Amino acid sequence: MRSSRRLIQRLHRVEDGMLATLLFLMVTLAFSQIVLRNLFDSGFIWGEPVLRVLVMWLGLGGALVATRENNHISVDAVLRLLGPSTRLLAQTLTQFLTAGVCAVLAYHGTRMVMMDYEYGGTLVPLVPTWVAELIIPLAFGIMALRFLAHSSVSLRHALHPTEAEQ
């Protein structure tokens, strides 16, 4: 059990490190583009498409962190009106349904990546389009698993409220 927790913590650190690296690269590239355009009326031809991909990777990476921390955007106005056990059941259902939506998005993201792999297009020279899109099925697949895990924890707390308090 301890080794699996350590592995998960390491994976979380890798995930956080990748996000920090992507953010650094994005800011550096955007800054370079601005400087090159203003001073030399030039820029990297590949800069704009790469920046768009970095924004997508950062956005989905941020969604992964929010899901990991169970701190994602939610509308809880109705949940506040419910009692504690009913609220937990509603959260369980919501998390389970969200896991399903993420799984569907991961499936269709995989199909899109496979189609782009077969097509053979490139985002910029030497970078196939499908590589840039890999984050879509990966992120939504991981989010589906995390929402499923959160829903099982919520269900356990709803069915056994005394264990949740301990």
NUNU-361180 format. One record per atom (N, C-alpha, C, CB): y, z, x. Coordinates in steps of 0.05 Angstrom, whole numbers, padded with zeros to 5 digits, always signed. Last residue first. Glycine has a CB too. Example, Ala and Ser with C-alpha at 12.3 -4.5 7.8 and 13.67 -1.06 7.14 Angstrom:
BEGIN
-00045+00142+00257
-00021+00143+00273
+00001+00157+00258
-00012+00114+00282
-00114+00156+00264
-00090+00156+00246
-00066+00156+00264
-00089+00181+00226
***
This chain:
BEGIN
+00181+00210-00286
+00172+00224-00262
+00180+00209-00237
+00142+00227-00262
+00195+00177-00327
+00214+00199-00320
+00207+00212-00294
+00216+00219-00342
+00152+00145-00334
+00177+00132-00325
+00197+00153-00316
+00190+00116-00348
+00114+00177-00356
+00110+00168-00329
+00136+00156-00317
+00088+00147-00327
+00133+00182-00408
+00133+00206-00391
+00130+00198-00362
+00112+00226-00400
+00126+00132-00433
+00153+00141-00425
+00153+00165-00407
+00169+00147-00450
+00087+00085-00434
+00082+00112-00423
+00109+00123-00414
+00062+00111-00400
+00108+00039-00456
+00083+00049-00467
+00077+00078-00458
+00060+00032-00459
+00153+00031-00426
+00156+00032-00455
+00131+00045-00467
+00160+00004-00467
+00133+00028-00374
+00152+00050-00381
+00155+00053-00411
+00179+00045-00368
+00103-00019-00379
+00089+00007-00372
+00107+00030-00379
+00082+00007-00342
+00144-00055-00390
+00123-00050-00410
+00109-00024-00404
+00103-00073-00411
+00172-00054-00341
+00185-00045-00366
+00165-00039-00388
+00204-00067-00376
+00132-00074-00307
+00142-00047-00303
+00155-00037-00328
+00162-00047-00279
+00127-00125-00330
+00104-00108-00330
+00112-00079-00325
+00083-00116-00309
+00178-00146-00320
+00169-00142-00348
+00145-00124-00349
+00162-00169-00361
+00179-00149-00265
+00197-00130-00278
+00188-00125-00307
+00226-00142-00278
+00139-00188-00258
+00135-00161-00247
+00153-00141-00261
+00140-00161-00217
+00166-00231-00283
+00140-00222-00293
+00134-00194-00283
+00117-00241-00285
+00209-00236-00249
+00214-00228-00277
+00188-00219-00290
+00225-00252-00293
+00181-00252-00203
+00196-00227-00203
+00202-00218-00231
+00222-00230-00188
+00159-00301-00218
+00141-00279-00210
+00156-00252-00211
+00130-00284-00182
+00207-00329-00228
+00187-00325-00250
+00168-00302-00243
+00171-00351-00254
+00229-00329-00177
+00243-00314-00199
+00223-00309-00222
+00268-00329-00209
+00193-00363-00151
+00195-00335-00143
+00208-00318-00165
+00211-00333-00116
+00204-00410-00181
+00177-00399-00180
+00177-00369-00172
+00160-00414-00161
+00258-00418-00170
+00250-00412-00197
+00221-00401-00199
+00252-00437-00214
+00254-00427-00113
+00270-00405-00124
+00261-00398-00153
+00300-00412-00124
+00219-00473-00111
+00214-00447-00097
+00228-00424-00109
+00221-00450-00067
+00244-00513-00141
+00218-00502-00150
+00212-00475-00136
+00196-00521-00145
+00295-00513-00109
+00293-00511-00138
+00266-00500-00148
+00299-00538-00151
+00289-00521-00055
+00297-00494-00064
+00293-00491-00094
+00326-00489-00057
+00279-00575-00048
+00256-00556-00047
+00264-00528-00058
+00246-00553-00019
+00320-00611-00042
+00314-00601-00069
+00292-00580-00070
+00306-00624-00086
+00320-00625+00011
+00343-00611+00001
+00338-00599-00026
+00367-00630-00001
+00272-00653+00012
+00274-00628+00028
+00298-00612+00017
+00278-00635+00058
+00282-00698-00019
+00263-00678-00029
+00265-00652-00014
+00235-00689-00028
+00315-00729+00013
+00326-00716-00010
+00308-00693-00020
+00331-00736-00033
+00307-00722+00084
+00299-00732+00058
+00310-00716+00035
+00268-00733+00056
+00345-00732+00137
+00340-00710+00118
+00333-00722+00091
+00365-00691+00116
+00358-00777+00168
+00337-00759+00178
+00331-00735+00159
+00345-00749+00205
+00422-00785+00139
+00401-00795+00157
+00383-00772+00168
+00414-00810+00181
+00421-00749+00077
+00436-00758+00101
+00414-00769+00119
+00454-00735+00114
+00383-00756+00037
+00409-00744+00031
+00429-00752+00052
+00406-00712+00031
+00341-00811+00022
+00351-00791+00041
+00378-00781+00032
+00353-00803+00069
+00280-00828-00014
+00309-00829-00009
+00317-00807+00011
+00324-00826-00035
+00226-00833-00030
+00233-00835-00002
+00263-00836+00005
+00220-00858+00010
+00193-00831-00075
+00215-00851-00074
+00224-00855-00045
+00239-00842-00091
+00161-00787-00065
+00149-00814-00067
+00170-00836-00065
+00135-00816-00094
+00200-00747-00065
+00183-00751-00041
+00171-00779-00041
+00161-00730-00040
+00219-00751-00116
+00237-00758-00094
+00222-00762-00068
+00258-00737-00091
+00172-00733-00142
+00182-00760-00148
+00201-00769-00125
+00197-00761-00175
+00170-00680-00122
+00148-00699-00116
+00157-00728-00121
+00124-00693-00134
+00217-00659-00143
+00213-00660-00114
+00192-00680-00107
+00207-00632-00102
+00204-00662-00198
+00227-00677-00187
+00224-00680-00157
+00253-00662-00194
+00160-00627-00201
+00157-00655-00208
+00179-00672-00196
+00156-00659-00239
+00186-00580-00187
+00165-00590-00170
+00160-00620-00175
+00139-00575-00174
+00219-00574-00231
+00231-00578-00204
+00211-00589-00185
+00242-00551-00194
+00180-00565-00270
+00195-00591-00270
+00210-00596-00244
+00215-00590-00294
+00163-00514-00251
+00144-00537-00255
+00159-00563-00254
+00129-00534-00281
+00210-00484-00252
+00196-00488-00226
+00177-00512-00228
+00180-00463-00219
+00220-00485-00307
+00239-00498-00288
+00227-00503-00261
+00264-00480-00285
+00176-00456-00324
+00179-00484-00333
+00198-00498-00314
+00190-00484-00362
+00187-00407-00299
+00163-00421-00292
+00165-00451-00300
+00138-00408-00305
+00234-00393-00325
+00235-00398-00296
+00211-00413-00288
+00238-00372-00281
+00213-00385-00377
+00233-00405-00372
+00235-00413-00343
+00261-00396-00382
+00178-00341-00365
+00168-00366-00375
+00187-00389-00371
+00162-00364-00405
+00215-00302-00350
+00195-00311-00331
+00183-00338-00339
+00172-00290-00328
+00241-00297-00399
+00256-00308-00377
+00237-00317-00355
+00276-00287-00366
+00199-00272-00428
+00208-00298-00436
+00224-00312-00413
+00226-00297-00461
+00198-00223-00399
+00174-00240-00400
+00182-00269-00408
+00154-00229-00421
+00249-00203-00408
+00240-00209-00380
+00216-00228-00380
+00234-00184-00365
+00246-00196-00464
+00267-00214-00451
+00258-00222-00423
+00294-00200-00451
+00205-00159-00468
+00202-00185-00481
+00222-00205-00468
+00207-00183-00511
+00228-00116-00440
+00203-00127-00432
+00199-00155-00443
+00179-00109-00441
+00273-00105-00472
+00276-00114-00444
+00251-00127-00433
+00284-00090-00426
+00246-00089-00518
+00263-00113-00519
+00268-00123-00491
+00290-00106-00533
+00222-00042-00498
+00205-00064-00508
+00221-00090-00509
+00194-00057-00536
+00268-00013-00485
+00249-00020-00464
+00231-00043-00473
+00232+00004-00456
+00289-00006-00537
+00305-00021-00516
+00286-00030-00494
+00327-00002-00505
+00251+00025-00560
+00255-00002-00571
+00270-00019-00550
+00270-00001-00598
+00259+00072-00530
+00233+00058-00529
+00235+00029-00539
+00212+00073-00545
+00315+00084-00541
+00304+00080-00514
+00278+00065-00513
+00300+00107-00501
+00343+00044-00596
+00333+00069-00584
+00320+00063-00557
+00313+00083-00603
+00398-00002-00595
+00370+00005-00599
+00364+00032-00586
+00352-00016-00587
+00449-00015-00581
+00445-00005-00608
+00417+00005-00613
+00452-00026-00628
+00445-00038-00532
+00458-00012-00533
+00454+00001-00561
+00487-00015-00527
+00424-00088-00542
+00406-00068-00531
+00418-00040-00533
+00401-00075-00502
+00469-00117-00558
+00449-00110-00579
+00431-00087-00568
+00432-00134-00587
+00494-00123-00509
+00509-00111-00531
+00489-00101-00553
+00528-00131-00544
+00477-00145-00461
+00463-00121-00471
+00477-00108-00495
+00460-00102-00449
+00464-00200-00428
+00480-00192-00451
+00466-00169-00464
+00485-00216-00471
+00464-00204-00357
+00450-00201-00382
+00470-00192-00404
+00427-00180-00380
+00455-00225-00291
+00473-00225-00314
+00456-00222-00339
+00490-00251-00315
+00414-00180-00252
+00424-00206-00260
+00441-00203-00285
+00401-00225-00265
+00385-00142-00223
+00414-00139-00227
+00427-00165-00234
+00427-00126-00202
+00337-00135-00197
+00338-00132-00226
+00367-00127-00234
+00320-00109-00235
+00334-00150-00145
+00346-00124-00150
+00347-00117-00180
+00374-00123-00139
+00312-00201-00153
+00297-00181-00137
+00307-00153-00143
+00301-00187-00107
+00353-00226-00180
+00327-00221-00194
+00311-00200-00179
+00311-00247-00196
+00391-00228-00140
+00397-00214-00165
+00372-00207-00180
+00416-00231-00183
+00364-00259-00103
+00371-00232-00096
+00376-00216-00122
+00395-00231-00077
+00360-00307-00132
+00336-00294-00123
+00342-00264-00116
+00325-00308-00098
+00414-00320-00138
+00398-00314-00162
+00372-00299-00155
+00392-00339-00178
+00425-00331-00085
+00438-00308-00097
+00423-00300-00123
+00467-00314-00104
+00395-00378-00081
+00388-00354-00064
+00400-00329-00075
+00397-00359-00035
+00423-00410-00115
+00396-00403-00122
+00386-00379-00106
+00376-00426-00119
+00471-00412-00085
+00471-00404-00113
+00443-00394-00121
+00480-00426-00131
+00454-00433-00035
+00466-00406-00037
+00465-00396-00065
+00494-00407-00027
+00435-00484-00051
+00416-00465-00038
+00427-00436-00040
+00412-00472-00009
+00483-00506-00072
+00459-00503-00089
+00440-00482-00077
+00445-00530-00093
+00514-00505-00025
+00523-00490-00049
+00499-00485-00068
+00546-00505-00064
+00484-00540+00006
+00487-00512+00015
+00496-00495-00008
+00507-00510+00038
+00492-00588-00022
+00465-00576-00020
+00467-00547-00012
+00448-00592+00000
+00547-00594-00013
+00537-00592-00041
+00509-00579-00041
+00536-00619-00055
+00548-00600+00042
+00561-00577+00030
+00551-00573+00001
+00591-00580+00030
+00522-00649+00047
+00509-00625+00058
+00522-00600+00046
+00511-00624+00089
+00559-00684+00023
+00533-00680+00011
+00518-00655+00021
+00515-00704+00016
+00604-00674+00061
+00605-00668+00032
+00578-00665+00019
+00620-00690+00017
+00585-00691+00113
+00595-00664+00107
+00594-00657+00077
+00622-00661+00117
+00572-00740+00132
+00551-00725+00118
+00560-00698+00108
+00527-00722+00136
+00617-00754+00159
+00610-00770+00136
+00589-00755+00119
+00598-00797+00145
+00664-00708+00180
+00636-00715+00182
+00629-00731+00156
+00618-00690+00185
+00730-00737+00189
+00711-00715+00181
+00683-00725+00184
+00716-00707+00151
+00800-00751+00194
+00772-00758+00197
+00755-00735+00186
+00765-00764+00227
+00852-00742+00209
+00846-00760+00187
+00817-00770+00188
+00865-00784+00187
+00860-00701+00244
+00851-00726+00255
+00846-00748+00234
+00826-00722+00272
+00879-00656+00216
+00889-00662+00243
+00883-00690+00253
+00878-00642+00263
+00855-00656+00165
+00884-00651+00168
+00895-00659+00196
+00890-00622+00163
+00801-00667+00176
+00816-00684+00158
+00846-00681+00162
+00809-00678+00129
+00787-00625+00211
+00784-00653+00219
+00801-00672+00202
+00755-00662+00219
+00796-00580+00178
+00811-00584+00203
+00810-00613+00212
+00799-00566+00226
+00760-00590+00137
+00788-00587+00131
+00805-00592+00156
+00794-00559+00120
+00711-00590+00165
+00719-00613+00149
+00749-00613+00144
+00704-00615+00123
+00710-00538+00184
+00711-00560+00203
+00721-00586+00189
+00683-00565+00216
+00705-00509+00136
+00729-00505+00153
+00732-00529+00172
+00727-00479+00169
+00654-00528+00120
+00678-00533+00103
+00703-00530+00120
+00678-00513+00080
+00623-00508+00163
+00624-00537+00158
+00649-00543+00141
+00599-00546+00144
+00631-00452+00158
+00638-00466+00183
+00641-00496+00178
+00616-00461+00204
+00611-00443+00106
+00640-00437+00112
+00648-00452+00137
+00644-00407+00116
+00557-00459+00114
+00574-00471+00094
+00604-00467+00100
+00567-00461+00067
+00540-00424+00155
+00540-00453+00159
+00558-00467+00140
+00511-00464+00157
+00546-00375+00128
+00560-00380+00153
+00562-00410+00158
+00547-00366+00177
+00509-00382+00086
+00538-00378+00080
+00555-00384+00105
+00542-00349+00071
+00462-00387+00115
+00471-00409+00099
+00501-00407+00092
+00455-00411+00073
+00460-00335+00137
+00461-00359+00155
+00472-00383+00139
+00434-00365+00167
+00455-00304+00091
+00478-00300+00109
+00482-00324+00127
+00475-00274+00126
+00406-00324+00072
+00430-00327+00056
+00455-00324+00073
+00430-00306+00033
+00372-00308+00114
+00375-00336+00108
+00400-00341+00091
+00351-00347+00093
+00377-00252+00109
+00386-00265+00133
+00390-00295+00129
+00366-00261+00155
+00353-00244+00059
+00381-00237+00063
+00392-00251+00087
+00384-00206+00065
+00300-00261+00072
+00315-00274+00050
+00345-00269+00053
+00305-00263+00023
+00288-00224+00111
+00288-00253+00118
+00305-00268+00097
+00259-00264+00119
+00289-00178+00080
+00308-00181+00102
+00310-00210+00111
+00299-00163+00126
+00247-00189+00045
+00273-00185+00034
+00294-00188+00056
+00276-00158+00021
+00204-00189+00082
+00211-00214+00067
+00239-00212+00055
+00191-00219+00045
+00206-00135+00095
+00211-00155+00116
+00219-00182+00103
+00187-00159+00134
+00190-00113+00046
+00217-00107+00058
+00225-00127+00079
+00217-00078+00069
+00139-00134+00043
+00159-00142+00023
+00187-00136+00033
+00154-00127-00004
+00115-00108+00086
+00116-00137+00085
+00138-00146+00066
+00089-00149+00078
+00119-00055+00069
+00133-00064+00093
+00136-00094+00094
+00118-00054+00118
+00086-00057+00024
+00114-00051+00021
+00130-00059+00045
+00118-00020+00016
+00037-00069+00050
+00049-00088+00031
+00078-00083+00026
+00033-00088+00005
+00031-00022+00079
+00034-00047+00094
+00045-00069+00075
+00007-00056+00105
+00025+00016+00039
+00048+00017+00056
+00053-00009+00071
+00045+00040+00077
-00024+00000+00016
+00000+00000+00000
+00025+00000+00017
+00000+00024-00019
***
